[in-house]
Amino acid sequence: MSDIILKLILESFFASIASIGFAMVFNVPKDSLKFCAFGGALTYMIRASLLNFGFGIEISTFVASTAIGIIALYWSRKYLIPRPVYTVASIIPMIPGTYAFTAMISLVDMNSHGVSPELIELFIENGLKAVAILGAISFGLALPSLYFMRLNRPVI
């Protein structure tokens, strides 16, 4: 059990470094970098914990994105900095690069070696999983702001 927790903390630390790196690419203010690092570590920790409990990667990503969406709403109101400053850097560790890469490699293999049912299956499975994860990230970030920003406003 302690090995799992140590692994989770170590991977969350590296996720926070990735978040800081992308935040620096987007010229995030220096005093906001610690929030981006915390957000990246938190989203990775939530998703990895849910995956360890047997949830699918799509729902785990959605829950982690929703959590950082809610937290970023609070931070953006408290520190008067736009919400994407925190959310864009925080979701970077959850981008489905492996699935998208595998889908593209299978597409290249189909072009080079010919089409086979295995390559088609590999392309569709990994491509749909990448799209589903990106959708989970998008909806997870959008829903909290839509909900909380509409609480005191009329619908029309």
NORBELDA-V687364 format. One record per run of one state. SS is the DSSP state (~ for helix, > for strand, _ for the rest). FROM is the first residue (numbers start at 0). TO is the last residue. If there is no record, write none. Layout:
BEGIN
SS,FROM,TO  SS,FROM,TO
END
This chain:
BEGIN
_,0,0  ~,1,24  _,25,28  ~,29,51  _,52,55  ~,56,78  _,79,81  ~,82,93  _,94,95  ~,96,112  _,113,115  ~,116,148  _,149,155
END
